[in-house]
Amino acid sequence: MLTFIESIGRQEGVLIPGSKAQRRNNPGNIEEGKFAQAHGALPTDGDRFAAWATLEAGYAAMRALLTIGYLGLTVAEALNKWAPASENDVNTYLANVIRWTGMSADTILDETNIG
């Protein structure tokens, strides 16, 4: 079983060689901006998505973002916020995360289950 953040990373393509998520050490495809900069992102190159020096740093930023803005939401609510339908197939995203984590769509996120 994967953790919640590992499952998001997998869905976002961090395991795919050459993917943007992998190249930028950004497993959650976090957008460039003040949050990313405050959490150690490298200087921007004008791309929409932030980059970190290591994958561990990218996961740490992802954990921080989930902790400040997603605790108390269900898995389904969190994923709809993280990966909106305007950019993602939310049904497939949710089904994959549920399968990879063993959580249900109604599982409430807290500090113990985000990863």
C-alpha atoms as one frame of an Amber mdcrd trajectory, in Angstrom:
protein
   0.000   0.000   0.000   1.071   3.529  -0.736   0.609   6.562   1.471  -1.785
   9.263   0.348   1.036  11.533  -0.828   2.828   8.673  -2.588  -0.384   7.828
  -4.432  -0.776  11.430  -5.595   2.835  11.382  -6.782   2.211   8.175  -8.699
  -0.960   9.568 -10.275   0.862  12.785 -11.211   3.569  10.779 -12.983   6.566
  10.932 -10.650   7.456   7.322 -11.506   7.400   7.947 -15.257  10.934   8.567
 -16.577  11.218  12.073 -18.009   7.834  13.272 -16.732   7.573  16.837 -15.501
   6.838  15.602 -11.964  10.010  13.511 -12.015  12.268  16.049 -13.743  11.230
  18.796 -11.341  11.198  16.628  -8.184   7.617  17.794  -7.786   5.499  14.681
  -7.114   2.341  16.689  -6.510   2.779  19.084  -9.436   2.602  22.003  -7.022
   2.403  25.325  -8.799   5.168  27.894  -8.580   4.456  30.729  -6.170   4.895
  31.986  -2.631   4.055  28.642  -1.018   6.556  26.751  -3.157   9.251  29.368
  -2.596   8.651  29.307   1.162   9.120  25.537   1.058  12.450  25.489  -0.739
  11.520  25.519  -4.416  14.303  26.427  -6.799  14.196  29.780  -8.590  11.517
  29.796 -11.243  12.203  29.413 -14.945   8.804  30.752 -15.884   7.143  27.338
 -15.773   3.765  26.954 -14.094   5.064  24.226 -11.796   7.698  24.489  -9.078
  10.907  22.469  -8.914  12.872  21.169  -5.946  16.473  19.998  -5.687  15.430
  16.546  -4.462  12.375  14.349  -4.579  12.362  14.279  -0.778  12.102  18.084
  -0.733   9.199  17.920  -3.179   7.403  15.397  -0.992   8.070  17.544   2.106
   6.453  20.540   0.399   3.523  18.376  -0.622   3.081  17.149   2.967   3.188
  20.746   4.229   0.553  21.868   1.723  -1.749  18.964   2.591  -1.307  19.658
   6.301  -2.259  23.331   6.069  -5.105  23.053   3.589  -6.534  19.549   3.407
  -6.811  18.027   6.877 -10.408  17.300   7.783 -11.456  16.785   4.172 -12.477
  13.405   2.834 -10.179  11.743   0.311 -12.703  12.598  -2.425 -12.955  16.257
  -1.345  -9.181  16.573  -1.093  -8.579  15.122  -4.533 -11.244  17.328  -6.111
  -9.415  20.305  -4.617  -5.901  19.016  -5.465  -6.663  17.838  -8.985  -9.760
  19.666 -10.226 -11.976  18.239 -12.946 -11.022  21.105 -15.250  -7.568  19.492
 -15.568  -7.991  15.869 -14.493 -10.141  12.783 -14.845 -11.207  12.948 -11.202
 -13.004   9.598 -11.229  -9.896   7.750 -12.404  -7.688   9.776 -10.052  -9.906
   8.903  -7.067 -10.212   5.235  -8.063  -6.427   4.908  -8.336  -5.728   6.622
  -5.013  -8.297   4.427  -3.278  -6.823   1.289  -4.827  -3.219   2.254  -4.023
  -3.854   3.407  -0.430  -6.663   1.153   0.758  -8.556   4.259   1.908 -12.152
   4.944   0.943 -13.502   8.077  -0.702 -15.004   8.990   2.683 -11.805   8.595
   4.719 -11.094  11.846   6.573  -7.540  13.083   6.081  -5.505  13.733   9.190
  -1.821  13.967  10.018  -1.576  10.222  10.516  -2.843   9.149   7.107  -1.457
  11.658   4.610   1.981  10.067   4.653
